Amino acid sequence: MNNAVEILLVEDNPDDAGLTIRTLNKNNLANHLLHLEDGQEALDFLFNENNKMPKLILLDLKMPKVDGIDVLRRIKADVNKRTIPVVVLTSSKEERDIVEAYKLGVNAYIVKPVDFDQFVKAITQVGLFWLVVNQPPAEQ
């Protein structure tokens, strides 16, 4: 796998992944994007010492193998990874998911808009903020 990843997209729905990637590409924010389809693939990538850590993780919650909450728990528990911004991008409006994600240290929790234009707008704003406006710590 490519070790020069800026955005790690962890999304099992191919339609949502495709739309997210197209939106980021349109805004020139997906030059170094890696799409993984489940939580186990994300953990394998993130905990492989040969891979450089991404600047941003877009994380779905409801996924096969390992769900997003467990992925978030592992990321935020690791001293070398906890500063990586994680934006939950999910269809879950369940209060327990929102509360648990924030307790674990998620940086933002976004419920995927059903409306196409709103979805594109949300992804664009997330990408611009976390990759252009935000100033991450130097160790990333």
DSSP file (Angstrom, degrees, kcal/mol; ACC not computed):
  #  RESIDUE AA STRUCTURE BP1 BP2  ACC     N-H-->O    O-->H-N    N-H-->O    O-->H-N    TCO  KAPPA ALPHA  PHI   PSI    X-CA   Y-CA   Z-CA
    1    1 A M              0   0    0      0, 0.0     2,-0.2     0, 0.0    33,-0.0   0.000 360.0 360.0 360.0 152.6    0.0    0.0    0.0
    2    2 A N        -     0   0    0      1,-0.1     3,-0.1     2,-0.1    49,-0.0  -0.460 360.0-160.2 -66.6 133.0    1.0    3.6   -0.6
    3    3 A N  S    S+     0   0    0     -2,-0.2    49,-0.9     1,-0.2     2,-0.6   0.385  75.2  80.5 -98.7   6.2    2.6    5.1    2.5
    4    4 A A        +     0   0    0     47,-0.1     2,-0.5    29,-0.0    -1,-0.2  -0.580  62.4 154.1-106.8  67.4    2.1    8.7    1.4
    5    5 A V        +     0   0    0     -2,-0.6    28,-0.2    47,-0.4    50,-0.2  -0.827  24.5 173.5-101.3 129.1   -1.6    9.0    2.4
    6    6 A E  S    S+     0   0    0     26,-3.4    50,-1.9    -2,-0.5    49,-1.6   0.816  77.4  31.9 -94.6 -44.0   -3.2   12.4    3.4
    7    7 A I  E     -ab  33  56A   0     25,-1.7    27,-2.6    48,-0.2     2,-0.6  -0.964  64.7-162.9-118.8 127.7   -6.8   11.2    3.7
    8    8 A L  E     -ab  34  57A   0     48,-2.7    50,-2.7    -2,-0.5     2,-0.6  -0.945  10.9-164.7-106.3 113.3   -7.7    7.7    4.9
    9    9 A L  E     -ab  35  58A   0     25,-2.8    27,-3.1    -2,-0.6     2,-0.7  -0.886   5.0-171.6-100.7 117.6  -11.4    7.0    3.9
   10   10 A V  E     +ab  36  59A   0     48,-3.1    50,-2.5    -2,-0.6     2,-0.3  -0.889  29.3 139.4-113.2 100.5  -12.8    4.1    5.7
   11   11 A E        -     0   0    0     25,-2.2    27,-0.1    -2,-0.7    52,-0.1  -0.979  37.8-167.5-149.8 124.5  -16.2    3.4    4.1
   12   12 A D  S    S+     0   0    0     -2,-0.3    -1,-0.1    50,-0.2    25,-0.1   0.662  70.4  87.8 -88.9 -17.0  -17.9    0.1    3.2
   13   13 A N     >  -     0   0    0      1,-0.2     4,-2.6     2,-0.0     5,-0.2  -0.741  64.9-157.3 -85.7 114.1  -20.7    1.6    1.1
   14   14 A P  H  > S+     0   0    0      0, 0.0     4,-2.4     0, 0.0     5,-0.2   0.826  91.0  52.7 -63.5 -31.0  -19.3    1.9   -2.5
   15   15 A D  H  > S+     0   0    0      2,-0.2     4,-2.3     1,-0.2     5,-0.2   0.940 112.4  43.4 -68.8 -46.1  -21.8    4.7   -3.4
   16   16 A D  H  > S+     0   0    0      2,-0.2     4,-2.3     1,-0.2     5,-0.2   0.899 115.4  49.9 -65.3 -40.1  -20.8    6.9   -0.5
   17   17 A A  H  X S+     0   0    0     -4,-2.6     4,-2.8     2,-0.2     5,-0.2   0.936 111.3  48.6 -63.1 -46.0  -17.1    6.2   -1.0
   18   18 A G  H  X S+     0   0    0     -4,-2.4     4,-2.6    -5,-0.2    -2,-0.2   0.912 112.8  47.2 -61.4 -43.8  -17.4    7.0   -4.7
   19   19 A L  H  X S+     0   0    0     -4,-2.3     4,-2.3     2,-0.2    -1,-0.2   0.899 112.8  49.5 -65.9 -40.3  -19.2   10.3   -4.0
   20   20 A T  H  X S+     0   0    0     -4,-2.3     4,-2.5     2,-0.2    -2,-0.2   0.935 113.0  46.4 -63.1 -46.6  -16.8   11.3   -1.3
   21   21 A I  H  X S+     0   0    0     -4,-2.8     4,-2.6     2,-0.2    -2,-0.2   0.920 112.7  49.4 -63.6 -44.5  -13.8   10.6   -3.5
   22   22 A R  H  X S+     0   0    0     -4,-2.6     4,-2.5    -5,-0.2    -1,-0.2   0.907 111.8  49.5 -61.5 -41.4  -15.3   12.4   -6.5
   23   23 A T  H  X S+     0   0    0     -4,-2.3     4,-1.3     2,-0.2    -2,-0.2   0.929 112.8  45.7 -64.7 -45.5  -16.1   15.4   -4.3
   24   24 A L  H  <>S+     0   0    0     -4,-2.5     5,-3.3     1,-0.2     6,-0.6   0.894 112.9  51.1 -65.6 -38.6  -12.6   15.6   -2.8
   25   25 A N  H ><5S+     0   0    0     -4,-2.6     3,-2.1     4,-0.2    -2,-0.2   0.923 105.5  55.8 -61.7 -44.2  -11.1   15.1   -6.3
   26   26 A K  H 3<5S+     0   0    0     -4,-2.5    -1,-0.2     1,-0.3    -2,-0.2   0.816 111.7  44.3 -58.4 -30.8  -13.2   18.0   -7.7
   27   27 A N  T 3<5S-     0   0    0     -4,-1.3    -1,-0.3    -3,-0.2    -2,-0.2   0.189 116.4-114.3-100.0  15.7  -11.8   20.2   -4.9
   28   28 A N  T < 5S+     0   0    0     -3,-2.1    -3,-0.2     1,-0.1     3,-0.1   0.853  85.7 115.8  55.4  39.7   -8.2   19.0   -5.5
   29   29 A L      < +     0   0    0     -5,-3.3    -4,-0.2    -6,-0.1     3,-0.2   0.327  56.8  67.2-116.3   4.7   -8.1   17.4   -2.0
   30   30 A A    >   +     0   0    0     -6,-0.6     3,-1.0     1,-0.1    -5,-0.1   0.029  54.2 119.0-118.0  27.9   -7.8   13.7   -2.9
   31   31 A N  T 3  S+     0   0    0      1,-0.3    -1,-0.1    -3,-0.1     2,-0.1   0.860  91.3  26.9 -61.6 -34.8   -4.3   13.5   -4.4
   32   32 A H  T 3  S+     0   0    0     -3,-0.2   -26,-3.4     2,-0.0   -25,-1.7  -0.517  89.0 144.2-128.0  63.3   -3.2   11.1   -1.7
   33   33 A L  E <   -a    7   0A   0     -3,-1.0     2,-0.5   -27,-0.2   -25,-0.2  -0.848  29.8-164.4-106.0 137.3   -6.4    9.4   -0.7
   34   34 A L  E     -a    8   0A   0    -27,-2.6   -25,-2.8    -2,-0.4     2,-0.5  -0.987   7.0-156.4-120.9 124.4   -6.6    5.7    0.4
   35   35 A H  E     -a    9   0A   0     -2,-0.5     2,-0.4   -27,-0.2   -25,-0.2  -0.886  11.9-177.4-102.0 124.4  -10.0    4.1    0.5
   36   36 A L  E     -a   10   0A   0    -27,-3.1   -25,-2.2    -2,-0.5    -2,-0.0  -0.931  19.9-146.2-119.5 147.1  -10.4    1.1    2.7
   37   37 A E  S    S+     0   0    0     -2,-0.4     2,-0.3   -27,-0.2   -27,-0.1   0.502  71.2  21.1 -98.6  -4.6  -13.6   -0.9    3.0
   38   38 A D  S  > S-     0   0    0     25,-0.1     4,-1.6   -27,-0.1     3,-0.1  -0.983  77.2-103.7-155.8 168.2  -13.7   -2.1    6.6
   39   39 A G  H  > S+     0   0    0     25,-0.9     4,-2.5    27,-0.9     5,-0.2   0.819 115.1  57.1 -64.4 -33.8  -12.4   -1.4   10.0
   40   40 A Q  H  > S+     0   0    0     24,-0.4     4,-2.7     1,-0.2    -1,-0.2   0.915 106.0  50.2 -66.3 -41.0   -9.9   -4.3   10.0
   41   41 A E  H  > S+     0   0    0      2,-0.2     4,-2.2     1,-0.2    -1,-0.2   0.894 110.6  51.5 -60.9 -38.8   -8.3   -2.9    6.8
   42   42 A A  H  X S+     0   0    0     -4,-1.6     4,-3.1     2,-0.2     5,-0.2   0.935 111.1  45.9 -64.2 -46.5   -8.0    0.5    8.5
   43   43 A L  H  X S+     0   0    0     -4,-2.5     4,-2.4     1,-0.2    -2,-0.2   0.911 111.0  53.2 -63.7 -41.2   -6.4   -1.0   11.6
   44   44 A D  H  < S+     0   0    0     -4,-2.7    -1,-0.2     2,-0.2    -2,-0.2   0.910 114.3  42.6 -59.1 -42.2   -4.0   -3.1    9.5
   45   45 A F  H >< S+     0   0    0     -4,-2.2     3,-1.4    -5,-0.2     6,-0.2   0.955 116.1  46.5 -68.3 -50.5   -2.9    0.1    7.6
   46   46 A L  H 3< S+     0   0    0     -4,-3.1    -2,-0.2     1,-0.3    -1,-0.2   0.807 114.8  46.0 -65.5 -31.1   -2.7    2.4   10.7
   47   47 A F  T 3< S+     0   0    0     -4,-2.4     2,-0.7    -5,-0.2    -1,-0.3   0.200  84.1 105.5-101.9  17.4   -0.8   -0.1   12.8
   48   48 A N    X   -     0   0    0     -3,-1.4     3,-2.2     1,-0.1    -4,-0.0  -0.877  64.7-149.2 -92.4 113.7    1.7   -1.0   10.1
   49   49 A E  T 3  S+     0   0    0     -2,-0.7    -1,-0.1     1,-0.3    -4,-0.0   0.646  91.9  65.1 -62.3 -14.8    4.9    0.7   11.1
   50   50 A N  T 3  S+     0   0    0      2,-0.1     2,-0.4    -5,-0.1    -1,-0.3   0.608  87.5  85.6 -81.9 -11.8    6.0    1.1    7.4
   51   51 A N  S <  S-     0   0    0     -3,-2.2     2,-0.3    -6,-0.2   -48,-0.1  -0.758  77.0-130.7 -96.5 134.5    3.0    3.4    6.7
   52   52 A K        -     0   0    0    -49,-0.9   -47,-0.4    -2,-0.4    -2,-0.1  -0.590  37.1-106.6 -74.3 141.4    3.1    7.1    7.2
   53   53 A M        -     0   0    0     -2,-0.3    -1,-0.1     1,-0.1    -7,-0.0  -0.422  33.4-113.1 -74.5 144.6    0.1    8.3    9.1
   54   54 A P        -     0   0    0      0, 0.0   -48,-0.2     0, 0.0   -47,-0.2  -0.255  10.1-131.2 -71.3 162.2   -2.7   10.2    7.3
   55   55 A K  S    S+     0   0    0    -49,-1.6     2,-0.3     1,-0.3   -48,-0.2   0.688  92.5  17.4 -81.9 -20.9   -3.5   13.9    8.0
   56   56 A L  E     -b    7   0A   0    -50,-1.9   -48,-2.7    28,-0.1     2,-0.5  -0.989  62.6-154.5-153.9 139.0   -7.2   13.0    8.2
   57   57 A I  E     -bc   8  86A   0     28,-2.3    30,-3.0    -2,-0.3     2,-0.6  -0.980   4.7-162.6-117.0 122.9   -9.3    9.9    8.7
   58   58 A L  E     -bc   9  87A   0    -50,-2.7   -48,-3.1    -2,-0.5     2,-0.5  -0.932  23.5-169.4-100.3 116.0  -12.9    9.9    7.4
   59   59 A L  E     -bc  10  88A   0     28,-2.6    30,-2.2    -2,-0.6     2,-0.2  -0.928  19.4-155.0-123.6 120.0  -14.5    7.0    9.3
   60   60 A D        -     0   0    0    -50,-2.5    30,-0.2    -2,-0.5     3,-0.1  -0.503  10.3-152.0 -77.4 157.9  -17.8    5.3    8.8
   61   61 A L  S    S+     0   0    0      1,-0.2     7,-2.9    -2,-0.2     2,-1.3   0.861  77.5  63.1 -98.7 -46.9  -19.2    3.6   11.9
   62   62 A K  S    S+     0   0    0      5,-0.2   -50,-0.2     6,-0.1    -1,-0.2  -0.660  73.9 137.2 -89.5  93.2  -21.4    0.7   10.7
   63   63 A M        -     0   0    0     -2,-1.3   -25,-0.1    -3,-0.1     2,-0.0  -0.911  52.5-100.7-135.0 159.1  -18.9   -1.5    8.9
   64   64 A P  S    S+     0   0    0      0, 0.0     2,-2.2     0, 0.0   -25,-0.9  -0.308  94.8  10.5 -74.2 165.6  -18.2   -5.3    8.7
   65   65 A K  S    S+     0   0    0    -27,-0.1     2,-0.4   -26,-0.1   -27,-0.0  -0.432 136.6  17.0  69.1 -72.6  -15.4   -7.0   10.6
   66   66 A V  S    S-     0   0    0     -2,-2.2   -27,-0.9     3,-0.0   -26,-0.1  -0.994  83.7-134.9-130.3 124.5  -14.5   -4.1   12.9
   67   67 A D     >  -     0   0    0     -2,-0.4     4,-1.9   -28,-0.1     3,-0.3  -0.282  25.7-106.0 -78.8 167.5  -16.9   -1.2   13.4
   68   68 A G  H  > S+     0   0    0     -7,-2.9     4,-3.0     1,-0.2     5,-0.2   0.818 116.4  58.7 -63.0 -34.4  -15.9    2.4   13.4
   69   69 A I  H  > S+     0   0    0     -8,-0.4     4,-2.5     1,-0.2    -1,-0.2   0.918 108.1  46.9 -62.3 -41.9  -16.2    2.9   17.2
   70   70 A D  H  > S+     0   0    0     -3,-0.3     4,-2.1     2,-0.2    -2,-0.2   0.886 112.3  49.9 -67.2 -37.4  -13.7    0.1   17.7
   71   71 A V  H  X S+     0   0    0     -4,-1.9     4,-2.4     2,-0.2    -2,-0.2   0.943 112.2  47.9 -62.9 -47.2  -11.3    1.6   15.1
   72   72 A L  H  X S+     0   0    0     -4,-3.0     4,-2.7     1,-0.2     5,-0.2   0.907 109.1  54.0 -59.7 -43.2  -11.7    5.0   16.8
   73   73 A R  H  X S+     0   0    0     -4,-2.5     4,-1.2     1,-0.2    -1,-0.2   0.916 110.8  45.7 -57.2 -45.7  -11.1    3.5   20.2
   74   74 A R  H  X S+     0   0    0     -4,-2.1     4,-0.7     2,-0.2    -1,-0.2   0.898 113.6  49.2 -67.0 -40.9   -7.8    1.9   19.0
   75   75 A I  H >< S+     0   0    0     -4,-2.4     3,-1.0     1,-0.2     6,-0.3   0.957 114.0  43.8 -63.1 -50.4   -6.6    5.1   17.3
   76   76 A K  H 3< S+     0   0    0     -4,-2.7    -1,-0.2     1,-0.3    -2,-0.2   0.675 109.5  57.7 -74.0 -16.6   -7.3    7.4   20.3
   77   77 A A  H 3< S+     0   0    0     -4,-1.2     2,-0.6    -5,-0.2    -1,-0.3   0.629  90.1  85.9 -83.8 -14.5   -5.7    4.9   22.7
   78   78 A D  S XX S-     0   0    0     -3,-1.0     4,-2.2    -4,-0.7     3,-1.7  -0.786  71.1-148.6 -94.5 120.5   -2.4    4.9   20.8
   79   79 A V  T 34 S+     0   0    0     -2,-0.6     4,-0.2     1,-0.3    -1,-0.1   0.779  98.1  50.0 -58.0 -29.2   -0.1    7.7   21.9
   80   80 A N  T 34 S+     0   0    0      1,-0.1    -1,-0.3     2,-0.1    -4,-0.1   0.552 120.6  33.0 -87.4  -8.0    1.4    8.0   18.4
   81   81 A K  T X4 S+     0   0    0     -3,-1.7     3,-2.2    -6,-0.3    -2,-0.2   0.570  88.0  92.2-121.0 -15.2   -2.0    8.1   16.6
   82   82 A R  T 3< S+     0   0    0     -4,-2.2    -3,-0.1     1,-0.3    -2,-0.1   0.701  83.0  58.8 -63.0 -20.0   -4.3   10.0   18.9
   83   83 A T  T 3  S+     0   0    0     -4,-0.2    -1,-0.3    -8,-0.1    -2,-0.1   0.547  76.9 108.8 -86.5  -5.2   -3.6   13.4   17.4
   84   84 A I  S <  S-     0   0    0     -3,-2.2     2,-0.2    -9,-0.1   -28,-0.1  -0.571  80.5-115.6 -68.2 124.5   -4.7   12.3   13.9
   85   85 A P        -     0   0    0      0, 0.0   -28,-2.3     0, 0.0     2,-0.5  -0.434  32.4-164.6 -63.5 131.0   -8.0   14.1   13.2
   86   86 A V  E     -c   57   0A   0     19,-0.2    21,-2.4   -30,-0.2    22,-1.1  -0.980   6.5-169.9-120.6 121.8  -10.8   11.6   12.9
   87   87 A V  E     -cd  58 108A   0    -30,-3.0   -28,-2.6    -2,-0.5     2,-0.5  -0.952  17.4-141.3-110.5 116.8  -14.1   12.8   11.4
   88   88 A V  E     -cd  59 109A   0     20,-2.7    22,-3.1    -2,-0.6     2,-0.5  -0.663  18.7-175.1 -76.2 126.9  -16.9   10.3   11.7
   89   89 A L  E     + d   0 110A   0    -30,-2.2     2,-0.3    -2,-0.5    22,-0.2  -0.918  28.5 138.8-125.9  99.8  -19.0   10.3    8.5
   90   90 A T  E     - d   0 111A   0     20,-2.3    22,-3.5    -2,-0.5   -30,-0.1  -0.868  62.8-128.5-143.0 165.0  -21.9    8.0    9.1
   91   91 A S  S    S+     0   0    0     -2,-0.3     2,-0.5    20,-0.2    20,-0.1   0.475  76.2 112.2 -92.2  -4.9  -25.6    7.5    8.6
   92   92 A S        +     0   0    0      1,-0.1    -2,-0.1     2,-0.1    20,-0.0  -0.577  34.1 171.1 -78.3 120.2  -26.0    6.8   12.3
   93   93 A K        +     0   0    0     -2,-0.5     2,-0.2    18,-0.1    -1,-0.1   0.204  34.5 136.6-102.9  11.4  -28.0    9.4   14.3
   94   94 A E    >>  -     0   0    0      1,-0.2     4,-2.0     2,-0.1     3,-0.6  -0.417  54.8-141.0 -65.8 126.9  -28.1    7.1   17.3
   95   95 A E  H 3> S+     0   0    0      1,-0.3     4,-2.9     2,-0.2     5,-0.3   0.860 100.7  57.0 -57.6 -38.6  -27.3    9.2   20.4
   96   96 A R  H 3> S+     0   0    0      1,-0.2     4,-2.3     2,-0.2    -1,-0.3   0.868 107.3  48.9 -64.9 -33.7  -25.2    6.4   21.9
   97   97 A D  H <> S+     0   0    0     -3,-0.6     4,-2.5     2,-0.2    -2,-0.2   0.919 112.9  47.2 -68.0 -43.2  -22.9    6.4   18.8
   98   98 A I  H  X S+     0   0    0     -4,-2.0     4,-2.1     2,-0.2    -2,-0.2   0.946 115.2  45.0 -62.7 -49.0  -22.6   10.2   19.0
   99   99 A V  H  X S+     0   0    0     -4,-2.9     4,-2.5     1,-0.2    -2,-0.2   0.929 114.6  48.0 -61.9 -46.8  -21.8   10.2   22.7
  100  100 A E  H  X S+     0   0    0     -4,-2.3     4,-2.0    -5,-0.3    -1,-0.2   0.904 109.9  52.7 -62.8 -41.6  -19.4    7.3   22.5
  101  101 A A  H  X>S+     0   0    0     -4,-2.5     5,-2.4     1,-0.2     4,-0.6   0.922 112.7  44.2 -60.8 -44.4  -17.5    8.8   19.5
  102  102 A Y  H ><5S+     0   0    0     -4,-2.1     3,-0.8     1,-0.2    -1,-0.2   0.875 110.1  55.2 -70.2 -35.9  -17.0   12.1   21.4
  103  103 A K  H 3<5S+     0   0    0     -4,-2.5    -1,-0.2     1,-0.2    -2,-0.2   0.875 108.1  50.6 -60.9 -35.7  -16.0   10.3   24.6
  104  104 A L  H 3<5S-     0   0    0     -4,-2.0    -1,-0.2    -5,-0.2    -2,-0.2   0.606 127.2 -99.1 -80.1 -11.7  -13.3    8.5   22.6
  105  105 A G  T <<5 +     0   0    0     -3,-0.8   -19,-0.2    -4,-0.6    -3,-0.2   0.689  55.4 171.5 105.8  20.8  -12.0   11.8   21.2
  106  106 A V      < -     0   0    0     -5,-2.4    -1,-0.2     1,-0.1   -19,-0.2  -0.319  28.7-143.8 -59.8 147.3  -13.5   12.1   17.7
  107  107 A N  S    S-     0   0    0    -21,-2.4     2,-0.3     1,-0.3   -20,-0.2   0.767  77.4  -1.8 -86.4 -27.7  -12.9   15.5   16.1
  108  108 A A  E     -d   87   0A   0    -22,-1.1   -20,-2.7     2,-0.0     2,-0.5  -0.967  57.3-149.6-160.2 149.7  -16.2   15.8   14.4
  109  109 A Y  E     -d   88   0A   0     -2,-0.3     2,-0.5   -22,-0.2   -20,-0.2  -0.969  20.6-179.0-126.4 112.7  -19.3   13.7   13.9
  110  110 A I  E     -d   89   0A   0    -22,-3.1   -20,-2.3    -2,-0.5     2,-0.5  -0.956  20.9-145.0-119.6 123.9  -21.2   14.2   10.7
  111  111 A V  E     -d   90   0A   0     -2,-0.5   -20,-0.2   -22,-0.2   -18,-0.1  -0.762  37.2-109.1 -83.4 126.3  -24.4   12.4    9.7
  112  112 A K        -     0   0    0    -22,-3.5     7,-0.1    -2,-0.5     2,-0.1  -0.349  33.4-124.5 -58.9 120.2  -24.3   11.8    6.0
  113  113 A P        -     0   0    0      0, 0.0    -1,-0.1     0, 0.0     6,-0.1  -0.423   7.8-146.4 -65.0 141.0  -26.8   14.1    4.4
  114  114 A V  S    S+     0   0    0     -2,-0.1     2,-0.3     4,-0.1    -2,-0.1   0.847  78.7  86.4 -75.1 -34.9  -29.3   12.3    2.2
  115  115 A D  S  > S-     0   0    0      1,-0.1     4,-2.5     2,-0.0     5,-0.2  -0.509  78.9-137.8 -70.8 129.5  -29.5   15.2   -0.2
  116  116 A F  H  > S+     0   0    0     -2,-0.3     4,-2.5     1,-0.2     5,-0.2   0.918 101.6  47.4 -54.2 -51.3  -26.8   15.0   -2.9
  117  117 A D  H  > S+     0   0    0      1,-0.2     4,-2.3     2,-0.2    -1,-0.2   0.882 113.0  48.7 -63.2 -38.3  -26.0   18.7   -2.8
  118  118 A Q  H  > S+     0   0    0      2,-0.2     4,-2.5     1,-0.2    -1,-0.2   0.872 110.0  52.2 -68.7 -36.5  -25.8   18.7    0.9
  119  119 A F  H  X S+     0   0    0     -4,-2.5     4,-2.4     2,-0.2     5,-0.2   0.947 111.3  46.5 -62.1 -48.6  -23.6   15.6    0.9
  120  120 A V  H  X S+     0   0    0     -4,-2.5     4,-2.4     1,-0.2    -2,-0.2   0.908 112.9  50.0 -60.5 -43.3  -21.2   17.3   -1.5
  121  121 A K  H  X S+     0   0    0     -4,-2.3     4,-2.4    -5,-0.2    -1,-0.2   0.917 110.8  49.2 -62.8 -43.9  -21.1   20.5    0.5
  122  122 A A  H  X S+     0   0    0     -4,-2.5     4,-2.4     2,-0.2    -2,-0.2   0.928 112.8  46.5 -62.6 -45.9  -20.4   18.7    3.8
  123  123 A I  H  X S+     0   0    0     -4,-2.4     4,-2.6     1,-0.2     5,-0.2   0.907 112.3  51.1 -64.2 -41.8  -17.5   16.7    2.2
  124  124 A T  H  X S+     0   0    0     -4,-2.4     4,-2.6    -5,-0.2     5,-0.2   0.933 111.5  47.0 -60.6 -46.7  -16.1   19.8    0.6
  125  125 A Q  H  X S+     0   0    0     -4,-2.4     4,-2.5     2,-0.2     5,-0.2   0.902 112.5  49.6 -64.6 -41.2  -16.2   21.7    3.9
  126  126 A V  H  X S+     0   0    0     -4,-2.4     4,-2.5    -5,-0.2     5,-0.3   0.950 113.4  46.3 -61.3 -49.6  -14.6   18.8    5.9
  127  127 A G  H  X S+     0   0    0     -4,-2.6     4,-2.0     1,-0.2     5,-0.4   0.920 114.0  47.1 -61.1 -45.8  -11.8   18.5    3.3
  128  128 A L  H  X>S+     0   0    0     -4,-2.6     5,-1.9    -5,-0.2     4,-1.8   0.918 115.1  46.0 -64.1 -43.3  -11.0   22.2    3.1
  129  129 A F  I  <>S+     0   0    0     -4,-2.5     5,-3.5    -5,-0.2     4,-0.3   0.972 118.6  38.1 -64.2 -53.2  -11.0   22.6    6.9
  130  130 A W  I  <5S+     0   0    0     -4,-2.5    -1,-0.2    -5,-0.2    -2,-0.2   0.757 127.8  32.4 -76.1 -24.5   -8.9   19.6    7.9
  131  131 A L  I  <5S+     0   0    0     -4,-2.0    -1,-0.2    -5,-0.3    -3,-0.2   0.684 133.5  20.9-104.3 -20.5   -6.4   19.8    5.0
  132  132 A V  I  <5S+     0   0    0     -4,-1.8    -3,-0.2    -5,-0.4    -2,-0.1   0.795 129.8  30.1-113.5 -49.9   -6.2   23.5    4.3
  133  133 A V  I   <S+     0   0    0     -5,-1.9    -3,-0.2    -4,-0.3    -4,-0.2   0.917  99.6  82.7 -83.3 -46.1   -7.3   25.6    7.3
  134  134 A N      < -     0   0    0     -5,-3.5     0, 0.0    -6,-0.2     0, 0.0  -0.278  66.8-145.0 -65.1 143.6   -6.4   23.3   10.2
  135  135 A Q        -     0   0    0      0, 0.0     3,-0.1     0, 0.0    -1,-0.1  -0.910  19.2-159.5-110.7 103.7   -2.8   23.4   11.5
  136  136 A P        -     0   0    0      0, 0.0   -52,-0.1     0, 0.0   -81,-0.0  -0.333  31.7 -84.7 -77.9 163.2   -1.9   19.9   12.8
  137  137 A P    >   -     0   0    0      0, 0.0     3,-1.5     0, 0.0   -54,-0.0  -0.292  41.2-112.6 -61.7 153.9    1.0   19.2   15.2
  138  138 A A  T 3  S+     0   0    0      1,-0.3     0, 0.0     2,-0.2     0, 0.0   0.783 108.5  70.2 -61.5 -30.9    4.4   18.9   13.6
  139  139 A E  T 3         0   0    0      1,-0.3    -1,-0.3     0, 0.0   -59,-0.0   0.630 360.0 360.0 -68.6 -11.0    4.8   15.1   14.4
  140  140 A Q    <         0   0    0     -3,-1.5    -1,-0.3   -57,-0.1    -2,-0.2   0.467 360.0 360.0 -83.9 360.0    2.1   14.2   11.8
